[in-house]
Amino acid sequence: MTKGEVQVTAFEANSTLQPPIVRSLELNAENTKNPEQLTMVRKKETRRRNRRKKPMVVRNNTSVQELPEAEELISDVHLSIISNLSLCNGRNSKEVAIPSGTVKTLNKVNGDSGISNATFPRLPFRRLRKKLLILDINGLLADIVSPPPKEHKADTKIARRAVFRRPACRDFLKFCFERFEVGIWSSRSERIATRVIDYLMGDMKHKLLFCWDLSQCTATGFRTLENRHKTLVFKELRRLWEKHDPDLPWEKGEYNESNTLLLDDSPYKALLNPAYTAVFPHPYKFGDGVDNSLGAGGDLRVYLEELSAAEDVQKFVEKNPFGQRPITENSASWDFYLEVISTMYSLPSSV
């Protein structure tokens, strides 16, 4: 077989290349013919075969391809289907075979265009999403202080609050967008969270999958242990996994415990989530001095680099603890949080 030829047996053309409707019509026609009609048809087929001693030629814009003599009749419908397989350039082609039930090409890529010389039907491809990384704002990307300290000049002021951007914040965000799908979940009000995000991210904010604030948190009716003026809220990941907001840009169930990580400096906010779906870095304070946690080679950056390549988030976090420990029954504050949860769900406060 010379370069550019296509080998197709009549059986393969009949069984593989025909649309189902064509095969169905042919079967119905055969079943309705009487013996005399069948004899006449066979004579016609014999005469046609005799006229097809020479190989058939299919011409296109760039090359001539020969079809070897078929042992059975190949209808014009079959030839039309074969020509539509775009076997249009034999200059760089090796042998192309179309076996029954499959379509394969051994064509090389055209060096001039960078496009394969043969185009065949492809299976649908669904891009696999990267893991979902959910970032807090205050204590992770910045230190938001109220009232503003008089002895230190803030990077900016928003709603009478001083905002100190964490070192390497912008570079860290670029890294996050490269390795993860990223969303923001702040426990600040929408009014403040939106303005802080605008300042910290600039145009990068358009890459966020979502931007949630206090209104998407689970209220408890309690105040935090650290600040009696601050409401205690939880961030329930199931709201994301179950797609409580229909505008979230993914299908329900696409994200789960195995591919989602919450980054928050407050461990209590993850109390209602499955274990090992959150990491709690130590909070950033503008007066802490040198801080390179978000920069290249920084501890949090390195940790996330490794996690992005891991197969399962939960398994990775369990084997590689980072930052503050999660709140458990062994924590000094456990009795308080048990009371909070018991009150919310009408459970007994002790067992």
C-alpha positions as CSV (number, residue, x, y, z in Angstrom):
1,M,0.0,0.0,0.0
2,T,1.4,3.4,-1.1
3,K,1.5,6.5,0.9
4,G,-1.9,8.3,1.1
5,E,-4.0,5.2,0.4
6,V,-7.0,4.2,2.5
7,Q,-7.9,0.6,3.0
8,V,-11.6,0.0,3.5
9,T,-13.3,-3.4,3.0
10,A,-16.9,-3.4,1.9
11,F,-17.9,-5.2,5.0
12,E,-16.4,-2.5,7.2
13,A,-18.0,0.2,5.1
14,N,-21.4,-1.5,5.4
15,S,-21.1,-2.3,9.1
16,T,-19.3,0.7,10.4
17,L,-19.4,3.8,8.2
18,Q,-23.1,3.7,7.4
19,P,-25.4,5.8,9.5
20,P,-28.0,3.6,11.3
21,I,-30.8,5.0,9.2
22,V,-29.1,3.8,6.0
23,R,-28.5,0.3,7.4
24,S,-32.1,0.1,8.5
25,L,-33.4,1.1,5.0
26,E,-31.2,-1.5,3.3
27,L,-32.4,-4.3,5.5
28,N,-36.0,-3.4,4.9
29,A,-35.5,-3.3,1.2
30,E,-33.8,-6.8,1.1
31,N,-36.7,-8.3,3.1
32,T,-39.4,-7.0,0.7
33,K,-37.8,-8.2,-2.6
34,N,-39.3,-11.3,-4.3
35,P,-37.0,-14.0,-5.9
36,E,-37.3,-12.6,-9.4
37,Q,-36.3,-9.1,-8.2
38,L,-33.4,-10.6,-6.3
39,T,-32.1,-12.4,-9.5
40,M,-32.2,-9.1,-11.4
41,V,-30.4,-7.3,-8.6
42,R,-27.7,-9.9,-8.5
43,K,-27.2,-9.6,-12.3
44,K,-26.8,-5.8,-12.0
45,E,-24.4,-6.2,-9.1
46,T,-22.3,-8.6,-11.2
47,R,-22.1,-6.2,-14.1
48,R,-21.1,-3.4,-11.7
49,R,-18.4,-5.5,-10.2
50,N,-17.0,-6.2,-13.7
51,R,-16.9,-2.5,-14.4
52,R,-14.9,-2.0,-11.2
53,K,-11.8,-3.9,-12.1
54,K,-9.7,-0.8,-11.9
55,P,-9.1,0.7,-8.4
56,M,-11.5,3.5,-7.5
57,V,-10.0,6.9,-7.1
58,V,-11.2,9.5,-4.7
59,R,-9.9,13.0,-5.5
60,N,-9.7,16.0,-3.2
61,N,-8.0,19.4,-3.2
62,T,-4.5,18.3,-2.4
63,S,-4.0,14.7,-3.3
64,V,-5.3,11.6,-5.1
65,Q,-6.0,8.5,-3.0
66,E,-6.7,5.0,-4.5
67,L,-9.2,2.6,-3.0
68,P,-8.4,-1.0,-3.8
69,E,-11.0,-3.1,-5.5
70,A,-13.7,-4.2,-2.9
71,E,-15.0,-7.8,-2.9
72,E,-18.5,-6.5,-2.2
73,L,-20.4,-3.5,-3.6
74,I,-19.7,-0.2,-2.0
75,S,-22.6,2.2,-2.5
76,D,-22.3,5.9,-3.3
77,V,-23.5,6.5,0.3
78,H,-20.4,4.6,1.6
79,L,-18.0,6.6,-0.6
80,S,-19.6,9.9,0.5
81,I,-19.1,8.9,4.1
82,I,-15.5,7.9,3.5
83,S,-14.6,11.1,1.7
84,N,-16.1,13.1,4.6
85,L,-13.4,11.7,6.9
86,S,-11.1,14.5,5.8
87,L,-8.3,12.2,4.5
88,C,-7.1,15.2,2.6
89,N,-3.3,15.4,2.6
90,G,-1.0,12.5,2.0
91,R,2.3,14.3,1.9
92,N,3.2,13.4,5.5
93,S,0.8,10.5,5.9
94,K,1.6,6.9,6.7
95,E,-0.9,4.1,6.1
96,V,-4.4,4.9,7.3
97,A,-6.7,2.0,8.2
98,I,-10.3,2.1,9.2
99,P,-11.1,-1.1,11.0
100,S,-14.6,-2.3,11.8
101,G,-15.9,-0.4,14.8
102,T,-13.0,2.0,15.2
103,V,-11.4,5.0,13.4
104,K,-7.6,5.4,13.8
105,T,-5.1,7.7,12.2
106,L,-1.3,7.3,12.1
107,N,-0.8,10.6,10.4
108,K,2.0,12.8,11.4
109,V,1.4,16.5,12.2
110,N,1.8,18.9,9.3
111,G,4.9,20.9,10.1
112,D,3.6,23.9,8.2
113,S,0.3,24.3,10.0
114,G,0.8,22.3,13.2
115,I,-2.5,20.6,12.5
116,S,-3.0,16.9,12.0
117,N,-3.5,15.9,8.3
118,A,-6.5,13.8,9.3
119,T,-9.5,14.9,11.3
120,F,-11.7,12.3,12.9
121,P,-14.5,12.4,15.4
122,R,-13.2,12.8,18.9
123,L,-14.6,11.8,22.3
124,P,-15.9,14.7,24.3
125,F,-13.3,16.0,26.7
126,R,-14.1,17.6,30.0
127,R,-11.4,19.6,31.6
128,L,-10.5,18.5,35.1
129,R,-10.7,21.3,37.5
130,K,-7.9,22.2,39.9
131,K,-8.5,21.9,43.6
132,L,-10.6,24.6,45.3
133,L,-8.7,26.9,47.6
134,I,-10.8,29.2,49.8
135,L,-9.0,32.2,51.3
136,D,-9.8,34.3,54.3
137,I,-8.8,37.9,54.2
138,N,-8.0,39.3,57.7
139,G,-5.0,37.5,59.3
140,L,-4.1,35.7,56.1
141,L,-3.7,38.3,53.3
142,A,-3.8,41.4,55.5
143,D,-4.1,42.8,59.0
144,I,-7.2,44.9,59.4
145,V,-7.0,47.1,62.5
146,S,-9.7,49.2,64.1
147,P,-9.2,51.8,65.3
148,P,-6.1,52.7,63.1
149,P,-2.9,52.8,65.2
150,K,-1.4,56.2,65.4
151,E,2.2,55.1,65.6
152,H,2.1,53.1,62.3
153,K,1.0,54.3,58.8
154,A,-1.3,51.8,57.2
155,D,-1.1,50.9,53.5
156,T,-4.7,52.2,53.1
157,K,-7.7,53.0,55.2
158,I,-11.2,51.5,54.5
159,A,-14.3,52.4,56.5
160,R,-12.2,53.9,59.4
161,R,-10.1,50.7,59.5
162,A,-6.3,50.5,58.8
163,V,-5.4,47.8,56.3
164,F,-1.8,46.5,56.3
165,R,-1.2,44.3,53.3
166,R,0.9,41.2,54.1
167,P,4.4,41.0,52.5
168,A,4.4,39.1,49.2
169,C,0.6,39.2,49.1
170,R,0.3,39.9,45.4
171,D,2.8,37.3,44.4
172,F,1.1,34.8,46.6
173,L,-2.2,35.4,44.9
174,K,-0.7,34.9,41.5
175,F,0.7,31.6,42.7
176,C,-2.7,30.6,44.1
177,F,-4.5,31.3,40.8
178,E,-1.9,29.3,38.9
179,R,-2.2,26.2,41.1
180,F,-5.8,26.3,42.3
181,E,-9.3,27.5,41.6
182,V,-9.7,30.3,44.1
183,G,-12.5,31.8,46.1
184,I,-12.7,34.3,48.9
185,W,-14.8,33.8,52.1
186,S,-14.6,36.6,54.6
187,S,-16.5,37.0,57.8
188,R,-16.5,40.7,57.3
189,S,-19.6,42.5,55.9
190,E,-20.0,42.7,52.2
191,R,-19.3,46.5,52.2
192,I,-15.9,46.1,53.8
193,A,-14.9,42.8,52.2
194,T,-15.5,44.1,48.7
195,R,-13.4,47.2,49.2
196,V,-10.5,45.3,50.8
197,I,-10.5,42.7,48.0
198,D,-10.4,45.6,45.4
199,Y,-7.4,47.0,47.1
200,L,-5.5,43.7,47.7
201,M,-6.2,42.0,44.3
202,G,-6.9,44.7,41.8
203,D,-7.7,43.1,38.4
204,M,-7.0,39.6,39.8
205,K,-10.3,39.7,41.6
206,H,-12.0,38.8,38.2
207,K,-10.3,35.4,38.5
208,L,-12.2,34.5,41.7
209,L,-14.8,31.8,41.4
210,F,-16.8,33.4,44.1
211,C,-16.5,36.1,46.8
212,W,-18.5,35.3,50.0
213,D,-18.8,37.5,53.1
214,L,-20.5,37.4,56.5
215,S,-24.0,36.8,55.0
216,Q,-23.0,33.3,53.8
217,C,-21.6,32.3,57.2
218,T,-23.6,30.3,59.8
219,A,-24.7,32.5,62.7
220,T,-24.6,31.1,66.2
221,G,-25.9,33.9,68.4
222,F,-22.7,33.8,70.5
223,R,-19.7,36.1,70.7
224,T,-16.1,34.9,70.2
225,L,-13.9,34.1,73.2
226,E,-11.2,36.4,71.9
227,N,-13.4,39.5,71.4
228,R,-16.8,39.9,73.1
229,H,-17.8,42.5,70.4
230,K,-17.3,40.0,67.6
231,T,-20.0,37.6,66.5
232,L,-19.1,34.0,66.4
233,V,-19.8,32.4,63.0
234,F,-19.0,29.2,61.1
235,K,-18.0,28.7,57.5
236,E,-19.8,25.5,56.4
237,L,-18.1,24.0,53.3
238,R,-21.2,22.0,52.5
239,R,-22.8,25.3,51.3
240,L,-20.3,25.3,48.5
241,W,-20.3,21.5,47.9
242,E,-24.1,21.5,47.7
243,K,-24.2,24.7,45.7
244,H,-26.5,26.6,47.9
245,D,-25.8,29.6,45.7
246,P,-27.0,28.7,42.1
247,D,-24.6,31.3,40.7
248,L,-21.5,29.3,41.8
249,P,-19.7,28.3,38.5
250,W,-19.6,24.5,38.9
251,E,-22.0,21.5,39.1
252,K,-23.3,20.3,42.5
253,G,-21.0,17.6,43.8
254,E,-18.0,18.7,41.7
255,Y,-16.2,19.8,44.8
256,N,-16.1,17.8,48.0
257,E,-13.8,16.8,50.9
258,S,-11.1,15.4,48.7
259,N,-10.5,18.5,46.6
260,T,-11.3,21.5,48.8
261,L,-9.2,23.4,51.3
262,L,-10.2,26.3,53.6
263,L,-7.4,28.6,54.7
264,D,-8.4,30.6,57.8
265,D,-6.6,31.9,60.8
266,S,-9.6,31.1,63.1
267,P,-9.9,27.3,63.7
268,Y,-13.3,27.6,65.3
269,K,-14.8,28.7,62.0
270,A,-14.3,25.2,60.6
271,L,-15.9,23.3,63.5
272,L,-18.9,22.1,61.4
273,N,-16.7,20.8,58.5
274,P,-15.3,17.4,58.0
275,A,-11.8,16.9,59.5
276,Y,-8.7,17.8,57.5
277,T,-10.5,20.1,55.0
278,A,-9.0,23.3,56.5
279,V,-5.6,24.6,57.5
280,F,-5.1,27.3,60.1
281,P,-2.0,29.5,59.6
282,H,-1.0,31.6,62.5
283,P,-2.5,35.1,62.1
284,Y,-0.5,37.8,60.5
285,K,0.0,40.9,62.6
286,F,1.6,44.0,61.0
287,G,3.9,44.5,63.9
288,D,5.4,41.0,63.9
289,G,8.5,42.0,62.0
290,V,9.9,39.9,59.1
291,D,7.2,37.7,57.5
292,N,7.8,35.6,54.4
293,S,5.1,33.0,54.8
294,L,3.4,34.0,51.5
295,G,6.6,34.5,49.6
296,A,8.6,32.1,47.4
297,G,10.1,29.5,49.8
298,G,7.8,30.6,52.6
299,D,6.3,27.9,54.8
300,L,2.7,28.4,53.6
301,R,3.6,28.8,50.0
302,V,5.7,25.6,50.1
303,Y,2.9,23.7,51.8
304,L,0.4,24.7,49.2
305,E,2.8,23.7,46.4
306,E,2.9,20.2,47.8
307,L,-0.8,20.1,48.4
308,S,-1.7,21.2,44.9
309,A,0.1,18.0,43.6
310,A,-1.5,15.7,46.1
311,E,-4.2,13.3,45.1
312,D,-6.5,13.9,48.1
313,V,-6.7,17.0,50.3
314,Q,-7.9,15.3,53.4
315,K,-5.2,12.6,53.3
316,F,-2.5,15.2,52.7
317,V,-3.6,17.5,55.5
318,E,-3.9,14.6,58.0
319,K,-0.4,13.4,57.2
320,N,1.0,17.0,57.0
321,P,-0.3,19.2,59.8
322,F,0.3,22.9,59.5
323,G,-0.1,26.0,61.6
324,Q,-2.6,26.0,64.5
325,R,-4.2,22.8,65.7
326,P,-7.9,22.2,65.0
327,I,-10.4,22.5,67.9
328,T,-11.2,19.0,69.3
329,E,-12.5,17.6,72.6
330,N,-9.0,17.9,73.9
331,S,-8.9,21.7,73.4
332,A,-9.1,23.9,76.4
333,S,-12.0,25.8,74.8
334,W,-14.0,22.6,73.9
335,D,-16.7,23.0,76.5
336,F,-17.5,26.5,75.2
337,Y,-17.8,25.3,71.6
338,L,-19.8,22.2,72.6
339,E,-22.3,24.6,74.2
340,V,-22.5,26.6,71.0
341,I,-23.1,23.6,68.8
342,S,-25.5,22.1,71.3
343,T,-27.6,25.3,71.4
344,M,-27.7,25.5,67.7
345,Y,-28.8,22.0,67.1
346,S,-30.8,21.4,70.4
347,L,-28.3,18.7,71.5
348,P,-27.5,17.8,75.1
349,S,-24.4,19.8,76.2
350,S,-22.7,16.8,77.7
351,V,-22.6,13.1,76.9
